[in-house]
Amino acid sequence: MDRKNCILEPSNACNDCNDCLFCDLDPNKECDNCMECIEGDSQFRGIKIDEVHYDEQNQ
């Protein structure tokens, strides 16, 4: 990863532990973008977006 600060502990530098890659609902599962964490009975959900990365080849 090319991160300067840890996503889970922003006051710490990233040490490439990859804990941020695991599912919020099942900590034993690596995130596969199944979206279960944002689906539910609510009419809307909010998520915080810290960064947007663009594919430089497609610009």
N, CA, C, O and CB atoms as a CASP TS submission, in Angstrom:
PFRMAT TS
TARGET T0000
AUTHOR 0000-0000-0000
METHOD Language model
MODEL 1
PARENT N/A
ATOM      1  N   MET     1       0.836  -1.191   0.000  1.00  0.00           N
ATOM      2  CA  MET     1       0.000   0.000   0.000  1.00  0.00           C
ATOM      3  C   MET     1       0.872   1.242   0.000  1.00  0.00           C
ATOM      4  O   MET     1       1.990   1.237   0.516  1.00  0.00           O
ATOM      5  CB  MET     1      -0.947   0.005   1.211  1.00  0.00           C
ATOM      6  N   ASP     2       0.347   2.297  -0.582  1.00  0.00           N
ATOM      7  CA  ASP     2       1.070   3.553  -0.631  1.00  0.00           C
ATOM      8  C   ASP     2       0.430   4.570   0.299  1.00  0.00           C
ATOM      9  O   ASP     2       0.113   5.682  -0.125  1.00  0.00           O
ATOM     10  CB  ASP     2       1.117   4.089  -2.059  1.00  0.00           C
ATOM     11  N   ARG     3       0.239   4.213   1.531  1.00  0.00           N
ATOM     12  CA  ARG     3      -0.400   5.120   2.488  1.00  0.00           C
ATOM     13  C   ARG     3       0.652   5.699   3.421  1.00  0.00           C
ATOM     14  O   ARG     3       1.614   5.032   3.800  1.00  0.00           O
ATOM     15  CB  ARG     3      -1.501   4.389   3.298  1.00  0.00           C
ATOM     16  N   LYS     4       0.442   6.954   3.777  1.00  0.00           N
ATOM     17  CA  LYS     4       1.333   7.585   4.735  1.00  0.00           C
ATOM     18  C   LYS     4       0.832   7.357   6.153  1.00  0.00           C
ATOM     19  O   LYS     4       1.618   7.097   7.063  1.00  0.00           O
ATOM     20  CB  LYS     4       1.461   9.083   4.448  1.00  0.00           C
ATOM     21  N   ASN     5      -0.498   7.458   6.337  1.00  0.00           N
ATOM     22  CA  ASN     5      -1.094   7.279   7.659  1.00  0.00           C
ATOM     23  C   ASN     5      -2.010   6.070   7.663  1.00  0.00           C
ATOM     24  O   ASN     5      -2.590   5.705   6.641  1.00  0.00           O
ATOM     25  CB  ASN     5      -1.870   8.536   8.083  1.00  0.00           C
ATOM     26  N   CYS     6      -2.128   5.461   8.819  1.00  0.00           N
ATOM     27  CA  CYS     6      -3.006   4.311   9.002  1.00  0.00           C
ATOM     28  C   CYS     6      -4.465   4.755   8.865  1.00  0.00           C
ATOM     29  O   CYS     6      -4.844   5.810   9.375  1.00  0.00           O
ATOM     30  CB  CYS     6      -2.761   3.643  10.384  1.00  0.00           C
ATOM     31  N   ILE     7      -5.274   3.957   8.185  1.00  0.00           N
ATOM     32  CA  ILE     7      -6.698   4.262   8.043  1.00  0.00           C
ATOM     33  C   ILE     7      -7.421   4.060   9.368  1.00  0.00           C
ATOM     34  O   ILE     7      -8.309   4.838   9.715  1.00  0.00           O
ATOM     35  CB  ILE     7      -7.334   3.386   6.951  1.00  0.00           C
ATOM     36  N   LEU     8      -7.050   3.025  10.106  1.00  0.00           N
ATOM     37  CA  LEU     8      -7.731   2.701  11.358  1.00  0.00           C
ATOM     38  C   LEU     8      -7.249   3.556  12.521  1.00  0.00           C
ATOM     39  O   LEU     8      -8.021   3.850  13.435  1.00  0.00           O
ATOM     40  CB  LEU     8      -7.535   1.243  11.688  1.00  0.00           C
ATOM     41  N   GLU     9      -5.994   3.954  12.497  1.00  0.00           N
ATOM     42  CA  GLU     9      -5.402   4.817  13.526  1.00  0.00           C
ATOM     43  C   GLU     9      -4.687   5.967  12.814  1.00  0.00           C
ATOM     44  O   GLU     9      -3.469   5.912  12.642  1.00  0.00           O
ATOM     45  CB  GLU     9      -4.405   4.010  14.457  1.00  0.00           C
ATOM     46  N   PRO    10      -5.414   7.006  12.397  1.00  0.00           N
ATOM     47  CA  PRO    10      -4.825   8.069  11.575  1.00  0.00           C
ATOM     48  C   PRO    10      -3.631   8.786  12.199  1.00  0.00           C
ATOM     49  O   PRO    10      -2.851   9.413  11.482  1.00  0.00           O
ATOM     50  CB  PRO    10      -5.867   9.072  11.263  1.00  0.00           C
ATOM     51  N   SER    11      -3.475   8.707  13.512  1.00  0.00           N
ATOM     52  CA  SER    11      -2.328   9.360  14.151  1.00  0.00           C
ATOM     53  C   SER    11      -1.050   8.537  13.999  1.00  0.00           C
ATOM     54  O   SER    11       0.039   9.023  14.308  1.00  0.00           O
ATOM     55  CB  SER    11      -2.617   9.599  15.632  1.00  0.00           C
ATOM     56  N   ASN    12      -1.174   7.288  13.524  1.00  0.00           N
ATOM     57  CA  ASN    12      -0.013   6.415  13.330  1.00  0.00           C
ATOM     58  C   ASN    12       0.339   6.325  11.852  1.00  0.00           C
ATOM     59  O   ASN    12      -0.517   6.478  10.980  1.00  0.00           O
ATOM     60  CB  ASN    12      -0.286   5.008  13.901  1.00  0.00           C
ATOM     61  N   ALA    13       1.605   6.076  11.592  1.00  0.00           N
ATOM     62  CA  ALA    13       2.040   5.843  10.213  1.00  0.00           C
ATOM     63  C   ALA    13       1.585   4.459   9.775  1.00  0.00           C
ATOM     64  O   ALA    13       1.477   3.547  10.595  1.00  0.00           O
ATOM     65  CB  ALA    13       3.587   5.983  10.080  1.00  0.00           C
ATOM     66  N   CYS    14       1.322   4.305   8.500  1.00  0.00           N
ATOM     67  CA  CYS    14       0.945   2.997   7.962  1.00  0.00           C
ATOM     68  C   CYS    14       2.148   2.064   8.048  1.00  0.00           C
ATOM     69  O   CYS    14       3.251   2.413   7.627  1.00  0.00           O
ATOM     70  CB  CYS    14       0.438   3.117   6.487  1.00  0.00           C
ATOM     71  N   ASN    15       1.920   0.872   8.602  1.00  0.00           N
ATOM     72  CA  ASN    15       2.999  -0.114   8.694  1.00  0.00           C
ATOM     73  C   ASN    15       2.705  -1.337   7.821  1.00  0.00           C
ATOM     74  O   ASN    15       3.318  -2.390   7.996  1.00  0.00           O
ATOM     75  CB  ASN    15       3.204  -0.546  10.156  1.00  0.00           C
ATOM     76  N   ASP    16       1.770  -1.195   6.888  1.00  0.00           N
ATOM     77  CA  ASP    16       1.397  -2.268   5.957  1.00  0.00           C
ATOM     78  C   ASP    16       0.926  -3.536   6.661  1.00  0.00           C
ATOM     79  O   ASP    16       1.222  -4.643   6.209  1.00  0.00           O
ATOM     80  CB  ASP    16       2.568  -2.601   5.067  1.00  0.00           C
ATOM     81  N   CYS    17       0.193  -3.382   7.768  1.00  0.00           N
ATOM     82  CA  CYS    17      -0.333  -4.549   8.486  1.00  0.00           C
ATOM     83  C   CYS    17      -1.529  -5.162   7.762  1.00  0.00           C
ATOM     84  O   CYS    17      -1.860  -6.326   7.989  1.00  0.00           O
ATOM     85  CB  CYS    17      -0.734  -4.157   9.912  1.00  0.00           C
ATOM     86  N   ASN    18      -2.186  -4.380   6.884  1.00  0.00           N
ATOM     87  CA  ASN    18      -3.336  -4.810   6.080  1.00  0.00           C
ATOM     88  C   ASN    18      -4.598  -5.087   6.892  1.00  0.00           C
ATOM     89  O   ASN    18      -5.525  -5.707   6.372  1.00  0.00           O
ATOM     90  CB  ASN    18      -2.973  -6.041   5.314  1.00  0.00           C
ATOM     91  N   ASP    19      -4.665  -4.651   8.143  1.00  0.00           N
ATOM     92  CA  ASP    19      -5.889  -4.801   8.934  1.00  0.00           C
ATOM     93  C   ASP    19      -7.050  -4.037   8.302  1.00  0.00           C
ATOM     94  O   ASP    19      -8.207  -4.411   8.491  1.00  0.00           O
ATOM     95  CB  ASP    19      -5.660  -4.313  10.371  1.00  0.00           C
ATOM     96  N   CYS    20      -6.761  -2.987   7.566  1.00  0.00           N
ATOM     97  CA  CYS    20      -7.802  -2.184   6.923  1.00  0.00           C
ATOM     98  C   CYS    20      -8.455  -2.909   5.751  1.00  0.00           C
ATOM     99  O   CYS    20      -9.466  -2.438   5.231  1.00  0.00           O
ATOM    100  CB  CYS    20      -7.220  -0.869   6.445  1.00  0.00           C
ATOM    101  N   LEU    21      -7.911  -4.024   5.331  1.00  0.00           N
ATOM    102  CA  LEU    21      -8.456  -4.763   4.194  1.00  0.00           C
ATOM    103  C   LEU    21      -9.507  -5.787   4.594  1.00  0.00           C
ATOM    104  O   LEU    21     -10.074  -6.455   3.728  1.00  0.00           O
ATOM    105  CB  LEU    21      -7.347  -5.453   3.458  1.00  0.00           C
ATOM    106  N   PHE    22      -9.781  -5.926   5.896  1.00  0.00           N
ATOM    107  CA  PHE    22     -10.714  -6.948   6.358  1.00  0.00           C
ATOM    108  C   PHE    22     -12.112  -6.384   6.549  1.00  0.00           C
ATOM    109  O   PHE    22     -12.290  -5.189   6.786  1.00  0.00           O
ATOM    110  CB  PHE    22     -10.223  -7.561   7.657  1.00  0.00           C
ATOM    111  N   CYS    23     -13.099  -7.261   6.441  1.00  0.00           N
ATOM    112  CA  CYS    23     -14.514  -6.934   6.521  1.00  0.00           C
ATOM    113  C   CYS    23     -14.880  -6.353   7.889  1.00  0.00           C
ATOM    114  O   CYS    23     -14.393  -6.822   8.918  1.00  0.00           O
ATOM    115  CB  CYS    23     -15.354  -8.174   6.236  1.00  0.00           C
ATOM    116  N   ASP    24     -15.738  -5.330   7.895  1.00  0.00           N
ATOM    117  CA  ASP    24     -16.225  -4.756   9.149  1.00  0.00           C
ATOM    118  C   ASP    24     -17.185  -5.696   9.863  1.00  0.00           C
ATOM    119  O   ASP    24     -17.253  -5.685  11.092  1.00  0.00           O
ATOM    120  CB  ASP    24     -16.909  -3.422   8.887  1.00  0.00           C
ATOM    121  N   LEU    25     -17.925  -6.506   9.123  1.00  0.00           N
ATOM    122  CA  LEU    25     -18.913  -7.410   9.714  1.00  0.00           C
ATOM    123  C   LEU    25     -18.318  -8.749  10.115  1.00  0.00           C
ATOM    124  O   LEU    25     -18.770  -9.355  11.087  1.00  0.00           O
ATOM    125  CB  LEU    25     -20.046  -7.634   8.749  1.00  0.00           C
ATOM    126  N   ASP    26     -17.319  -9.222   9.392  1.00  0.00           N
ATOM    127  CA  ASP    26     -16.670 -10.503   9.671  1.00  0.00           C
ATOM    128  C   ASP    26     -15.162 -10.290   9.638  1.00  0.00           C
ATOM    129  O   ASP    26     -14.557 -10.349   8.568  1.00  0.00           O
ATOM    130  CB  ASP    26     -17.106 -11.604   8.642  1.00  0.00           C
ATOM    131  N   PRO    27     -14.547 -10.045  10.788  1.00  0.00           N
ATOM    132  CA  PRO    27     -13.122  -9.719  10.825  1.00  0.00           C
ATOM    133  C   PRO    27     -12.203 -10.833  10.317  1.00  0.00           C
ATOM    134  O   PRO    27     -11.008 -10.605  10.128  1.00  0.00           O
ATOM    135  CB  PRO    27     -12.735  -9.372  12.220  1.00  0.00           C
ATOM    136  N   ASN    28     -12.742 -12.024  10.095  1.00  0.00           N
ATOM    137  CA  ASN    28     -11.930 -13.121   9.565  1.00  0.00           C
ATOM    138  C   ASN    28     -11.933 -13.155   8.042  1.00  0.00           C
ATOM    139  O   ASN    28     -11.216 -13.954   7.440  1.00  0.00           O
ATOM    140  CB  ASN    28     -12.430 -14.446  10.106  1.00  0.00           C
ATOM    141  N   LYS    29     -12.739 -12.291   7.411  1.00  0.00           N
ATOM    142  CA  LYS    29     -12.898 -12.287   5.955  1.00  0.00           C
ATOM    143  C   LYS    29     -12.255 -11.037   5.365  1.00  0.00           C
ATOM    144  O   LYS    29     -12.481  -9.928   5.849  1.00  0.00           O
ATOM    145  CB  LYS    29     -14.395 -12.361   5.565  1.00  0.00           C
ATOM    146  N   GLU    30     -11.461 -11.219   4.328  1.00  0.00           N
ATOM    147  CA  GLU    30     -10.913 -10.069   3.624  1.00  0.00           C
ATOM    148  C   GLU    30     -12.034  -9.436   2.798  1.00  0.00           C
ATOM    149  O   GLU    30     -12.833 -10.144   2.185  1.00  0.00           O
ATOM    150  CB  GLU    30      -9.704 -10.482   2.717  1.00  0.00           C
ATOM    151  N   CYS    31     -12.090  -8.122   2.783  1.00  0.00           N
ATOM    152  CA  CYS    31     -13.150  -7.417   2.060  1.00  0.00           C
ATOM    153  C   CYS    31     -13.144  -7.802   0.591  1.00  0.00           C
ATOM    154  O   CYS    31     -12.105  -7.775  -0.069  1.00  0.00           O
ATOM    155  CB  CYS    31     -12.988  -5.898   2.209  1.00  0.00           C
ATOM    156  N   ASP    32     -14.334  -8.165   0.081  1.00  0.00           N
ATOM    157  CA  ASP    32     -14.476  -8.495  -1.337  1.00  0.00           C
ATOM    158  C   ASP    32     -15.515  -7.585  -2.003  1.00  0.00           C
ATOM    159  O   ASP    32     -16.036  -7.896  -3.074  1.00  0.00           O
ATOM    160  CB  ASP    32     -14.875  -9.978  -1.509  1.00  0.00           C
ATOM    161  N   ASN    33     -15.803  -6.461  -1.348  1.00  0.00           N
ATOM    162  CA  ASN    33     -16.765  -5.478  -1.863  1.00  0.00           C
ATOM    163  C   ASN    33     -18.158  -6.061  -2.048  1.00  0.00           C
ATOM    164  O   ASN    33     -18.835  -5.736  -3.024  1.00  0.00           O
ATOM    165  CB  ASN    33     -16.276  -4.918  -3.181  1.00  0.00           C
ATOM    166  N   CYS    34     -18.597  -6.915  -1.130  1.00  0.00           N
ATOM    167  CA  CYS    34     -19.928  -7.524  -1.224  1.00  0.00           C
ATOM    168  C   CYS    34     -21.034  -6.524  -0.881  1.00  0.00           C
ATOM    169  O   CYS    34     -22.197  -6.756  -1.213  1.00  0.00           O
ATOM    170  CB  CYS    34     -20.019  -8.736  -0.295  1.00  0.00           C
ATOM    171  N   MET    35     -20.687  -5.422  -0.224  1.00  0.00           N
ATOM    172  CA  MET    35     -21.593  -4.326   0.122  1.00  0.00           C
ATOM    173  C   MET    35     -22.586  -4.665   1.234  1.00  0.00           C
ATOM    174  O   MET    35     -23.498  -3.878   1.487  1.00  0.00           O
ATOM    175  CB  MET    35     -22.350  -3.907  -1.096  1.00  0.00           C
ATOM    176  N   GLU    36     -22.439  -5.799   1.899  1.00  0.00           N
ATOM    177  CA  GLU    36     -23.342  -6.147   2.996  1.00  0.00           C
ATOM    178  C   GLU    36     -23.252  -5.133   4.129  1.00  0.00           C
ATOM    179  O   GLU    36     -24.227  -4.939   4.855  1.00  0.00           O
ATOM    180  CB  GLU    36     -23.025  -7.546   3.521  1.00  0.00           C
ATOM    181  N   CYS    37     -22.117  -4.491   4.294  1.00  0.00           N
ATOM    182  CA  CYS    37     -21.929  -3.525   5.376  1.00  0.00           C
ATOM    183  C   CYS    37     -22.735  -2.242   5.168  1.00  0.00           C
ATOM    184  O   CYS    37     -22.972  -1.508   6.127  1.00  0.00           O
ATOM    185  CB  CYS    37     -20.460  -3.184   5.508  1.00  0.00           C
ATOM    186  N   ILE    38     -23.160  -1.959   3.933  1.00  0.00           N
ATOM    187  CA  ILE    38     -23.954  -0.749   3.702  1.00  0.00           C
ATOM    188  C   ILE    38     -25.384  -1.053   3.287  1.00  0.00           C
ATOM    189  O   ILE    38     -26.179  -0.127   3.126  1.00  0.00           O
ATOM    190  CB  ILE    38     -23.298   0.102   2.645  1.00  0.00           C
ATOM    191  N   GLU    39     -25.732  -2.314   3.110  1.00  0.00           N
ATOM    192  CA  GLU    39     -27.114  -2.680   2.813  1.00  0.00           C
ATOM    193  C   GLU    39     -27.890  -2.781   4.118  1.00  0.00           C
ATOM    194  O   GLU    39     -27.301  -3.027   5.171  1.00  0.00           O
ATOM    195  CB  GLU    39     -27.183  -4.018   2.022  1.00  0.00           C
ATOM    196  N   GLY    40     -29.171  -2.598   4.064  1.00  0.00           N
ATOM    197  CA  GLY    40     -29.991  -2.695   5.261  1.00  0.00           C
ATOM    198  C   GLY    40     -31.399  -2.205   5.003  1.00  0.00           C
ATOM    199  O   GLY    40     -31.795  -2.000   3.856  1.00  0.00           O
ATOM    200  N   ASP    41     -32.162  -2.015   6.083  1.00  0.00           N
ATOM    201  CA  ASP    41     -33.554  -1.610   5.982  1.00  0.00           C
ATOM    202  C   ASP    41     -33.739  -0.101   5.842  1.00  0.00           C
ATOM    203  O   ASP    41     -34.845   0.360   5.563  1.00  0.00           O
ATOM    204  CB  ASP    41     -34.301  -2.094   7.181  1.00  0.00           C
ATOM    205  N   SER    42     -32.679   0.664   6.031  1.00  0.00           N
ATOM    206  CA  SER    42     -32.788   2.118   5.930  1.00  0.00           C
ATOM    207  C   SER    42     -33.038   2.545   4.493  1.00  0.00           C
ATOM    208  O   SER    42     -32.688   1.838   3.548  1.00  0.00           O
ATOM    209  CB  SER    42     -31.522   2.789   6.466  1.00  0.00           C
ATOM    210  N   GLN    43     -33.654   3.722   4.346  1.00  0.00           N
ATOM    211  CA  GLN    43     -33.894   4.251   3.009  1.00  0.00           C
ATOM    212  C   GLN    43     -32.625   4.857   2.419  1.00  0.00           C
ATOM    213  O   GLN    43     -32.521   5.033   1.205  1.00  0.00           O
ATOM    214  CB  GLN    43     -35.006   5.294   3.044  1.00  0.00           C
ATOM    215  N   PHE    44     -31.665   5.173   3.279  1.00  0.00           N
ATOM    216  CA  PHE    44     -30.399   5.709   2.789  1.00  0.00           C
ATOM    217  C   PHE    44     -29.293   5.345   3.767  1.00  0.00           C
ATOM    218  O   PHE    44     -29.552   5.052   4.934  1.00  0.00           O
ATOM    219  CB  PHE    44     -30.479   7.247   2.594  1.00  0.00           C
ATOM    220  N   ARG    45     -28.073   5.368   3.285  1.00  0.00           N
ATOM    221  CA  ARG    45     -26.879   5.115   4.090  1.00  0.00           C
ATOM    222  C   ARG    45     -25.829   6.137   3.692  1.00  0.00           C
ATOM    223  O   ARG    45     -25.835   6.640   2.569  1.00  0.00           O
ATOM    224  CB  ARG    45     -26.348   3.648   3.896  1.00  0.00           C
ATOM    225  N   GLY    46     -24.952   6.433   4.593  1.00  0.00           N
ATOM    226  CA  GLY    46     -23.851   7.334   4.294  1.00  0.00           C
ATOM    227  C   GLY    46     -22.521   6.637   4.493  1.00  0.00           C
ATOM    228  O   GLY    46     -22.352   5.850   5.425  1.00  0.00           O
ATOM    229  N   ILE    47     -21.592   6.926   3.626  1.00  0.00           N
ATOM    230  CA  ILE    47     -20.235   6.424   3.783  1.00  0.00           C
ATOM    231  C   ILE    47     -19.283   7.595   3.598  1.00  0.00           C
ATOM    232  O   ILE    47     -19.562   8.517   2.832  1.00  0.00           O
ATOM    233  CB  ILE    47     -19.926   5.273   2.768  1.00  0.00           C
ATOM    234  N   LYS    48     -18.174   7.553   4.292  1.00  0.00           N
ATOM    235  CA  LYS    48     -17.170   8.595   4.191  1.00  0.00           C
ATOM    236  C   LYS    48     -16.146   8.184   3.134  1.00  0.00           C
ATOM    237  O   LYS    48     -15.608   7.078   3.172  1.00  0.00           O
ATOM    238  CB  LYS    48     -16.487   8.852   5.566  1.00  0.00           C
ATOM    239  N   ILE    49     -15.890   9.078   2.203  1.00  0.00           N
ATOM    240  CA  ILE    49     -14.890   8.831   1.165  1.00  0.00           C
ATOM    241  C   ILE    49     -13.698   9.728   1.449  1.00  0.00           C
ATOM    242  O   ILE    49     -13.806  10.954   1.424  1.00  0.00           O
ATOM    243  CB  ILE    49     -15.468   9.091  -0.274  1.00  0.00           C
ATOM    244  N   ASP    50     -12.558   9.100   1.721  1.00  0.00           N
ATOM    245  CA  ASP    50     -11.345   9.849   2.032  1.00  0.00           C
ATOM    246  C   ASP    50     -10.568  10.240   0.779  1.00  0.00           C
ATOM    247  O   ASP    50     -10.032  11.345   0.687  1.00  0.00           O
ATOM    248  CB  ASP    50     -10.459   9.037   2.948  1.00  0.00           C
ATOM    249  N   GLU    51     -10.514   9.325  -0.179  1.00  0.00           N
ATOM    250  CA  GLU    51      -9.727   9.561  -1.380  1.00  0.00           C
ATOM    251  C   GLU    51     -10.399   8.899  -2.570  1.00  0.00           C
ATOM    252  O   GLU    51     -11.161   7.944  -2.424  1.00  0.00           O
ATOM    253  CB  GLU    51      -8.290   9.038  -1.207  1.00  0.00           C
ATOM    254  N   VAL    52     -10.105   9.419  -3.740  1.00  0.00           N
ATOM    255  CA  VAL    52     -10.532   8.789  -4.984  1.00  0.00           C
ATOM    256  C   VAL    52      -9.275   8.588  -5.819  1.00  0.00           C
ATOM    257  O   VAL    52      -8.539   9.539  -6.083  1.00  0.00           O
ATOM    258  CB  VAL    52     -11.615   9.657  -5.751  1.00  0.00           C
ATOM    259  N   HIS    53      -9.034   7.355  -6.230  1.00  0.00           N
ATOM    260  CA  HIS    53      -7.867   7.042  -7.052  1.00  0.00           C
ATOM    261  C   HIS    53      -8.333   6.779  -8.476  1.00  0.00           C
ATOM    262  O   HIS    53      -9.254   5.995  -8.705  1.00  0.00           O
ATOM    263  CB  HIS    53      -7.085   5.814  -6.486  1.00  0.00           C
ATOM    264  N   TYR    54      -7.701   7.429  -9.410  1.00  0.00           N
ATOM    265  CA  TYR    54      -8.043   7.261 -10.816  1.00  0.00           C
ATOM    266  C   TYR    54      -7.006   6.388 -11.499  1.00  0.00           C
ATOM    267  O   TYR    54      -5.822   6.432 -11.166  1.00  0.00           O
ATOM    268  CB  TYR    54      -8.149   8.623 -11.520  1.00  0.00           C
ATOM    269  N   ASP    55      -7.457   5.603 -12.446  1.00  0.00           N
ATOM    270  CA  ASP    55      -6.570   4.805 -13.271  1.00  0.00           C
ATOM    271  C   ASP    55      -5.956   5.742 -14.304  1.00  0.00           C
ATOM    272  O   ASP    55      -6.662   6.232 -15.185  1.00  0.00           O
ATOM    273  CB  ASP    55      -7.328   3.607 -13.951  1.00  0.00           C
ATOM    274  N   GLU    56      -4.676   5.993 -14.211  1.00  0.00           N
ATOM    275  CA  GLU    56      -4.020   6.967 -15.080  1.00  0.00           C
ATOM    276  C   GLU    56      -4.042   6.548 -16.544  1.00  0.00           C
ATOM    277  O   GLU    56      -3.938   7.405 -17.421  1.00  0.00           O
ATOM    278  CB  GLU    56      -2.593   7.175 -14.633  1.00  0.00           C
ATOM    279  N   GLN    57      -4.172   5.273 -16.832  1.00  0.00           N
ATOM    280  CA  GLN    57      -4.193   4.800 -18.210  1.00  0.00           C
ATOM    281  C   GLN    57      -5.485   5.185 -18.921  1.00  0.00           C
ATOM    282  O   GLN    57      -5.496   5.321 -20.145  1.00  0.00           O
ATOM    283  CB  GLN    57      -4.011   3.294 -18.248  1.00  0.00           C
ATOM    284  N   ASN    58      -6.568   5.361 -18.179  1.00  0.00           N
ATOM    285  CA  ASN    58      -7.871   5.635 -18.786  1.00  0.00           C
ATOM    286  C   ASN    58      -8.242   7.108 -18.776  1.00  0.00           C
ATOM    287  O   ASN    58      -9.395   7.445 -19.043  1.00  0.00           O
ATOM    288  CB  ASN    58      -8.934   4.855 -18.076  1.00  0.00           C
ATOM    289  N   GLN    59      -7.321   7.977 -18.483  1.00  0.00           N
ATOM    290  CA  GLN    59      -7.649   9.403 -18.438  1.00  0.00           C
ATOM    291  C   GLN    59      -7.262  10.101 -19.703  1.00  0.00           C
ATOM    292  O   GLN    59      -7.469  11.308 -19.831  1.00  0.00           O
ATOM    293  CB  GLN    59      -6.975  10.068 -17.273  1.00  0.00           C
TER
END
